[in-house]
Amino acid sequence: LAGEAAGAISRLEHKSDPSKSLVINVEYNQLDPLLRSQGDCLGDVADESTGYSPFPGNANNLVIELSPYAKTLRGEDQGVVLEFVNPKYKDDTRTEFKKPTRLECMMQDIPKLFQKEMGADANIGFTMFDRWFTFSPAKNSLEAGVDAAAKGSTAPGTMSSAESDMYIQNQRKLQAAGVTLPVTSSDDDLVFVAGIPVTPGPRVILAASFGITKDEIVAKMEGGTVTERSYLVLEGSGVSVKNLELDGALVIRASEGCNVAVNGLKVENKGWEFVENEAEKEYEETVAIRGYTLAKHETKEYIITEPGNYEINADGELKSL
């Protein structure tokens, strides 16, 4: 997003030597001042056609060919990048630090070393994915996130916003598998919980053991419906779900070696809900950083640990096959 506290992929054009131009990350605290000093001088503003910054966000996932990497590490700088300071201020007066500042160095500065050692042979680029699939940091306190959201940010970078983005990603995965369910697809769909914009639901957790890739999810899910107020947790490599009708909370956890076929299961119960934390009450840190408590009113739950083949039918009965 334009103005977001995240680095951006840019191509820096050298004024006199084109061979020294470079595709590289530019930190957010440098990008906007750089853009305001040249061109249209507007800074990092959203593209009208996409709503995003023209500069792709940097998620610091690096893929490096080993041969040039080894050569660079043996070069003049021995792989050492420059240090810098990125102070975080309490307010716009910039007179007091929000927290102690420190010297930092950035792994994404390694393109500079590659170019220094390899010159024009340094082949540096990037691969771009949709934001919902790749990037949602949990790096800010709830208080900082609430302040950012109050100023209009839809990416406050808190535990609750990152968790919400995970739910949205899983909504999209189920939709791709043919499940009928509401999908939070725009900022207008978000609701505020404890001052942070989050998805209204459904809230879906797909454990890594259940599936990560689109092909895995499509192979294990077929048809069915999930309502907006629902919570769904699926865990286990042997779990497959066909024509589920969920309006409430459902948890299915299967250990390794447990093959569980869910066929036409219908679940309707009181489910779970987010309840905002009370200001004067003490909470565990894992709850406090989210700003809400998960109230589990009623749950349909299956925990299968004995290896074997099982079926959960439309009536909710678990049968060993």
ABEGO torsion letter per residue (X at the ends): XBGBBBBBBBBBBBAABAAABBBBBBBAAAAAAAAAABEAGAEBBBBAAAGBBABBBBAGBBBBBAAAAAAAAABAAGGBBBBBBBBBBABAAGABBABBBBBBBBAAAAAAAAAAAAEAABBBBBBBBBAAAABBBBABBAAAAAAAAAAGBABAGBAAAAAAAAAAAAAAAAAAAGBBBBBBABAAABBBBGGBBBBAOBBBBBBAAAEABAAAAAAABBEEBBBAABBBBBBEAABBBBGBBBBEBBBBBBBBGBBBBBBGBBBBBAEBBBBBBBAABBBBAAAAAAGBBBBBABBBBBBBABBEBBBBBAAGBBBBX
